[in-house]
Amino acid sequence: MALSPSKGAQRDNQTGPNARIKRVYAVDVSGETPVAEGGVIPMLDKTLAIDVLPAMQAGKGWVHDKLEGLARTADGTVYVVTDNDGVDDSTGETQFLNLGKVLD
């Protein structure tokens, strides 16, 4: 299974108390073959691996609009990091979260 950081409908582009959707999905790519440029890309099913919003809210800080990076270690532990975007309306915080073993 491959993990995918939240994108599109998997995140809501909302911050702070307005944040509602911050999710990571798993996609099974086993058995799939690469597609040549211009070829038809197959639609794959996704499975919710973890709702990250509770972990983002647990520190009682600002909830950012998106996850910027995701890593899964050899033992299955998943880590995510947010980006503070460095803009005028940013709190300047960045979160680095250990989500535990998300998938077996």
C-alpha positions in Angstrom: 0.0 0.0 0.0 1.2 3.5 -0.8 0.2 6.5 1.4 -0.8 9.8 -0.1 -0.8 13.1 1.7 -4.2 14.9 1.7 -5.1 16.6 -1.6 -8.2 17.9 -3.2 -11.4 16.8 -1.4 -9.1 15.0 1.2 -8.4 18.4 2.7 -10.5 21.4 3.0 -8.0 24.3 2.7 -9.3 25.6 6.0 -7.2 26.6 9.0 -7.7 27.0 12.8 -11.2 26.3 14.1 -12.6 26.1 10.6 -10.5 23.0 9.7 -12.6 19.9 9.2 -10.9 17.6 6.7 -7.2 16.5 7.1 -6.9 12.9 5.9 -4.3 10.4 4.6 -5.4 7.6 2.3 -3.8 4.3 1.3 -3.8 3.2 -2.4 -2.9 -0.3 -3.4 -0.5 0.0 -6.4 0.6 -3.7 -6.4 0.0 -5.2 -9.8 -0.2 -1.9 -11.5 2.2 -1.1 -14.4 3.6 2.3 -15.3 1.7 4.1 -18.0 3.4 5.8 -20.9 3.0 9.6 -21.2 -0.3 10.3 -22.8 -1.6 6.8 -21.9 -4.8 6.1 -19.9 -4.2 6.2 -16.2 -6.2 3.7 -14.3 -8.5 4.8 -11.5 -7.5 3.1 -8.2 -9.5 2.7 -5.0 -8.4 4.5 -1.9 -8.9 3.6 1.7 -8.9 6.0 4.6 -5.6 5.3 6.5 -6.0 8.0 9.2 -7.9 11.2 9.9 -5.0 13.5 10.9 -7.2 16.4 12.2 -7.4 15.1 15.9 -3.5 14.8 16.0 -3.2 18.3 14.5 -5.6 19.7 17.1 -4.1 17.8 20.1 -1.3 20.4 20.6 -3.9 23.1 21.1 -2.1 25.2 18.5 -3.1 26.5 15.1 -4.4 23.9 12.6 -2.7 24.4 9.3 -4.5 24.0 6.0 -2.4 21.0 4.7 0.2 18.4 5.4 3.4 19.2 3.5 5.2 16.0 3.9 4.7 12.4 4.9 7.1 9.5 5.6 6.6 5.9 6.6 9.5 4.2 8.2 10.6 0.6 7.8 8.7 -0.4 11.0 5.4 1.2 9.7 5.5 4.3 11.8 4.0 7.3 9.9 5.3 10.9 10.4 3.7 14.0 8.9 4.8 17.7 8.8 2.9 20.9 8.1 4.2 24.0 6.5 3.7 27.4 8.0 3.9 29.0 4.5 5.8 32.0 5.9 3.1 34.5 4.9 1.8 37.5 6.8 -1.3 35.7 8.2 0.7 32.6 9.4 1.4 31.8 13.0 4.9 30.7 12.1 4.3 27.3 13.6 5.2 24.0 12.0 3.9 20.7 13.3 5.9 17.4 13.1 3.6 14.6 14.2 4.2 10.9 14.9 0.9 9.2 13.8 2.1 5.7 14.9 1.6 2.6 12.9 -1.2 3.6 10.5 -1.2 0.5 8.2 -0.1 -3.1 8.8 
